[in-house]
Amino acid sequence: MLGYALRRLAGAVPTIFVVITAAFFLMRIAPGGPFDQERTLEGQVMENLNAAFGLSDPLWRQYLTYLGNLLQGDMGPSFIYRDFTVGTLLKAGLPVSVTLGSLALLLAFLVGGALGVVAALRQNSAVDHLVVTVATFGITVPNFVVAPVLSLVFGVWLDVLPAGGWQTGHLAPMVLPVVTLALPQVAVVARLIRGAMLEALTSDHVRTARAYGLPARLVVGVHALRAALLPVVSYLGPAAAALLTGSVVVESIFGIPGIGRYFVQGALNRDYTLVMGTVVVVAVFIVVFNLVVDLLYAVIDPRVRYD
């Protein structure tokens, strides 16, 4: 399995290279620049700024310079946050995003899994229809609708939770962002678990376990649920990468200093290096979590083997 993992990591290098290349040139093609303002700068001032940040060089040279610096772990200075490097900003924002994403992922897995199992065990009952309806509603309602509503209800009307902001080490400001991030994932996990459990409960090995007289909790909790986890694990790979690297909408609405918020501000202000740094982090997370998902397959399903 170790050899397989190393081969996958080596094969991911070209993928990350393509992502970095595409993002670099797309950012440069987009109209505007990092020093465009409502008040136009004098020509000499603009030339000096472009020269200081290397923007006056040919595009191919800027690209090669960026790749060389990136290989040395240098993501460059931020064009907008003049006193900070991109590495410093991401180092400060990534733990915040990872904290929120981890809590949201855990909540989605536990609540969504429980709802999916209950719905599958009571197929076509009122509980099953209720879970499917709630799950469909949770999938279709976007975060930019849920976040303001939760802030208004619990932060303004009831005044029981902070409507925004962030305080390191305090749980209260995390509640609304975590719930907002988790709700769509709860819905997806519930539907995936329900469908997989219905199939697993009619499989041969589950029927055999029942025929041997095993307790229902063992049949459902061990044999059926283990088989039902495979599609959920496949989904949780990219979902975990998205959640752990920050939600653009949620972090912006709640005023959370995560990398998702930095990505929005960087894109709006044409902060090339900040956007590129965020893209690199997201690409690495996606590659790593897809690899973790493949390795978990071998743990959950003994029939899967990697040479």
N, C-alpha and C positions, 0 to 999 in steps of 0.2 A: 504493500500500500504506500510505503514511503517513496518508492521509485515512481509510482503513478503520480503522486502529489508533486514530486519534483518535475516530472515531465509536463504536468499541467501548468505549473508556474512558469516553466521555460516557454511553453507555448503561448502563455498569456502576454509575454513581452511584446510581440508584434501587434497584438490587439490594442494594448495600451498606447503603443507608438502611433498607431493609426488614429486613435481617439485624440491624442494630443495634437497631432498634425492637423486633423480636421478642425478642431476647436481653435487652434492658433490662427489659421487662415480665415475661418469664418468670422472671428472677432475683428480681424483687420479689414475684411470686406465690408462689414457693417458701416453705415454712414456715421460721421462724427468721430470725435477723438477724446482722449482723457482731459484735454485742456480747453475744450470748447465750452464757452460760458455765454451767458446772456450778454455780458459786456465783452466785446472782442478785444483780445490782447494785441499789443503792438507787434508788428512783424518781427522785430529783433528779439523781443521777449519770447515769442512763440518759438523762434528758431533756437534760442538758448535752451528752452525747456525740452524741445525735441532732441537736441544734441545731448543734453544731460542724461536723458533716459534712453538714448540709443534709437529713438524713433526716426531720426533723420537718415539712418543707414538703410541700404536696400533691404527689401523684405526678406530675401533669402538669407542675408547675413543676420538679421534679427532672429530669424528662425533657428539658425545654427547656434547663435549665441545663447538663445533660451535653452535649447537642448543641452548644450554643454554645461550651463549653470545648473540645470535641473539634475543632471547626472551627479553633480557634486552636492546635491541637497539644497541648492539655493534657488528659491522660487522668485527671487527678485523683490524690489521695493514696491509698495503700493503707490499708485499714482494719485489716489485721492486721500488716503490716510498717510500724509507726507512723513510722519515721524515713525512709521511702522513698516516692517517688512511683511510680505505675505505669510511667511512662515510663522511670524509672531502672532498675526491675526488668527490664523488657522489653529495654532497651538492653544489660543485662548478660547476659540469658538467650538472646536471639535469636542472637548469634554462635555460641554453643555448639550450639544446635539446628541452625543452618544448616550448621555444620561436620560434625556427625554425619549429617545428612540428605544433604548433598552426597556424602560418601564412600559412604553406603549406596546412593544412587541410581546412582553411577558403578559400584559393584561389581555391582549388580543388572543394569545394562544390559550390562556386558561379559560377565559370567558367564552370565546368562540368555540373552543373544543368541548366545553361542557354543554353548551347549547346544541351543538351538532350531534353529540351522543344522545342527549335526551330526545331530540327530534327524531333520530333514527330508530330509537327503541320504541317510540310511540308514533310510528308512521301512520299518516293520514288522520291523526287525531287533531283535536283543537290546538294542542300544544305544538304539534308539528307545523300546522298551518300558521300559527302565530310566529314561530321562529323563522319560517321561510319569508313571511311578510316583513318582519322586522329586519331580516338580513337584506332583503331586496331594497328596503328603504335606506338602510345604512350604506349600501353600495352606491345608490343613485344620488344621494345628497352630498354635495362637495364640501370640502373643508372650509372654504371661504364663506359658506352659509352657516355651518355648524359653529365655527369659532365665535363670530359676533353674537350669535344667539346665546351661547353658553356664557359669554362675558356679560351680556345684558341681564340675563336671568339671575345667575349666581353671583356676579360681581357688582351689579348695580341695584337690581330690584331687591334681592334677598340679602345682599352684602355679607355673604358667608365665605367667599373666596376672593383673592385678588383678581381683578379683571385684566391685569397685565403686569409686566415687569419681571424682574428676576433677582433672586437673592440666593447666593450660594449657600447650601446647607439647610435651606428652608424647604419644607415639603409643600406648603400651601400654594406657592406660585406655580408648582408643577402640575397640580391636579387638573386644571382646565386644559392646558396644552396636551397633557398625556391622554386625557379622555378624547380630545378632538382627534389626535393622531390615531388612537386605537380604534375608534368606532368603525371606520371603513374596513379595517383589518379584522375586527371581530366578525363583521358580516361575512367577509370572504371565507375566513377560517370555518365559521359555522356551516356554511353551505358545502365547503369541501369535505369537512368531517362527516356531515350528514350523508352525502352521496357515497363516500368511500365506506362508511359504516354499513349502509344498506347493502352494498355489494359484498362486504366482508362477512356479514352475518349469514349470507346464503352460500358461502364458499365451503368447499369440502372439508378443510381442516377444522373449521368452526363446528360444522355438523358432527365431525368425528369427536371433537372435544365434548360436545353435548352428549353424544352417545355413550361416552365413557363415564358420564355422570358427574363431570366437573361442576363446581358451583357456578351460578350465573355470573357472579362478579369476576371470576377468573376467566370465563369464556369471553365476556365483553371487555374487561379491563386489560387482559393480556393478549389473547389471541386475535380478537376482532380489532381492537384499537391499534395494536401494533401494525397490522396490515393497513389500517385506515390512515396511518400517519404519513405514508409515502407521498401522496399528492400534496399534503400540507407542507411537508419538508421541501418539496420542489418549489412551492409558492413562497415559502418564508425566506429563501435565498435572496432573490432580488428585493423582496419586501423589507428584509432586514437591512440591506444596503441603503435603500431609500430612507428608511426611518432613522438609522444611525448617523447618516450624514446630513440630517436636518430637513425639515419641511419648509419650503420657501414661504408658503402662505401662512402657516401656523406661527412660525417664528416672527414674521413681519407683523401679524395682527396683535400678538401678545407682547411684542417688544422684547423678544428673547435674543441675546447676543450669540447666536449660533452661526454655523457656516452657511446655513440656508439663507439667513438674512444678509450675510456678507455677499452671497452670490447675487441676490437681487440688487443690492446697492452697487456692486461692481458692474453689473450689466447695464444699469441705468446710467452710470457715470462713465462708462467705457473704460473701466479700470481693468486693462487687459491682463495684467499679472494676477490680480485677485481672482478674476473669473477663471483663468487657466489653473491656478492653484486649486480651486474648488473642483474643477473638472478632473484633475489628476487624482484627488482624494476619492471622489465618487467612483472613478474608474477602478481604482485599486480595491475599494471596498466590494464592488460588484464581482470582480475576479475572485477575490478571496472567499466571499460567501458562496459563490457558485461552486467553488472547490469544496468548501465545507459541506455543502448539501450533497455532493456526489459521494463524499466519504461517509456521511451519515447514512446513505443508502445501504452501504455494506454493513453498518452496525445494526440497522433496523431489519433489513431483509437478508438472512443468511445465504440466500441463493445468489446474491450479488458478490462477485469477487473481482478485485483489480490486481492484475499481474504487474 
